[in-house]
C-alpha cells in the first residue's frame, strides 16, 4: 500500500487489508511505535491482529526505523524527483528490491530483543 500521506483512516485501511490476507486461524502481531496514527482513539484493529506498542521515544527499538534509514541511504539519498510519479516509482522500486528480499530484511531489521532465547 502506497499513500502520499499517513493518518488513522489510512492505517485502518492498511490493517483491514492485512487482516483480509491472513489465512483463517492465523493471528498477526505487529510491533509499532506510538506515533499518533498508531494509537488514536479512532484506530480500528481487526480481531486477528494484535498491536504491541514500543515504549515512547525509542526509535532504536523499532526495526522499521532501520528499514527506512536503509531505503533513504541506499535508494533516495541525494536525489531530486521530477514529480510525484517519479517519487512513487522510486519508492516502489526501493521497497521491492529491499523489503521483498528476506536476506536484506533479516540483516537490516534485526532486533536482538525479538530473537528467541
C-alpha positions, 0 to 999 in steps of 0.5 A: 500500500502506497499513500502520499500521506499517513493518518488513522483512516489510512492505517485502518485501511492498511490493517483491514487489508492485512487482516483480509490476507491472513489465512483463517486461524492465523493471528498477526502481531505487529510491533509499532511505535506510538506515533499518533496514527498508531494509537488514536482513539479512532484506530480500528484493529481487526480481531486477528491482529494484535498491536504491541506498542514500543515504549515512547521515544525509542526509535532504536527499538523499532526495526522499521526505523532501520528499514527506512534509514536503509531505503533513504541511504541506499535508494533516495539519498541525494536525489531530486524527483521530477514529480510525484510519479517519479517519487512513487516509482522510486519508492516502489522500486526501493521497497521491492528490491529491499523489503521483498528480499528476506536476506536484506530484511533479516540483516537490516531489521534485526532486533536482538530483543525479538530473537528467541532465547 
